[in-house]
Amino acid sequence: MQSVLADLSVSITELKRNPSAVISGAGDEPVAILNNNRPTAYIIPAETYEAMFEILEDHYLGRLAMERLAEEGDKAVEVDIDELQA
């Protein structure tokens, strides 16, 4: 059985019937959209999506930085922050 990762859920039929009511009724909470009692999608507030996207982007950039550091090996250069302020 598939987990529903939200406290609120509605059927696709309910969503089609009145999408504005579903969104406004959810407030700041995610809503699981169910098809045959199984989650097929989630509606989340725009602020939540933006925050999740920023976290994923930060994670990706952190991994990219670590990979590049590993490629560089001992080529890393030490700098003084005062020298950069010109």
Beta strands, then each sheet from edge to edge (+ up, - down):
strand 1: 8-11
strand 2: 31-35
strand 3: 38-43
sheet 1: 1+ 2+ 3-
end
